């Protein structure tokens, strides 16, 4: 039962190591691809001259995307990641794996020894039954049966000695397996703590990679003319809305009274085409 649970734990840990190895390989591929990208030339603007020739505008600097970035430091983070995993993680894990394989080999040998002990025990029981059978049939003076009985007893004694030695060896091996299993399971807590350290190493690699971008040029370049900034003036709450007085169709608060098509509270009474609010009567 103990080894069955240890085997389940072992299989899960093998899956984690397999995924971890793939993750480090993917990280190495990502850093390599990013370096290839940063080593590319910045896309340039090509113009067609009046004579039909095509040429690219000269850049005033930063001809490559990775200008100012420590590319060697960026790609070295994958090597550092693999080195730390090998030194700080894989050594302990592989040691536990070797202990597991040793326990597995001991258990296999113990099971084979158990089958041998059972076989020898059955042989002893068979010979003992034969001895009892011959002893009941031997008559006084029957030298042939007496010789056969003596041979069976000698063989039985030999087989009993072999069976006892096998049983003693089985007990010894069983104790060795128990000790190995206890040592194996006592190291499980160390592996559990190691999982947290794995995530710490995985989080350090991107952080180190980000430090290689400290010398990069910040901001983006624009080939076009920047749009002028417009300072919007905040209106006061008591300020009246401004109106284009040349537009006769807008109704302002204060209006040009010379416009005969606008109604207002104050109107030029000399204009016959504008009706006043005041009654002529």
Secondary structure, 3 states (H helix, E strand, C coil): CHHHHHHHHHHHHHHHHHHHHHHHHHHHHHHHHHHHHHCCECCCCEEECCCCCEEECCCCCCCECCCCCCHHHHHHHHHHHHHHHHHHHHHHHHHHHHHHHHHHHHHHHHHHHHHHHHHHHHHHHHHHHHHHHHHHHCCCCCHHHHHHHHHHHHHHHHHHHHHHHHHHHHHHHHHHHHHHHHHHHHCHHHHHHHHHHHHHHHHHHHHHHHHCCCCCCCCCCCCCCCCCCCCCCCCCCCCCCCCCCCCCCCCCCCCCCCCCCCCCCCCCCCCCCCCCCCCCC
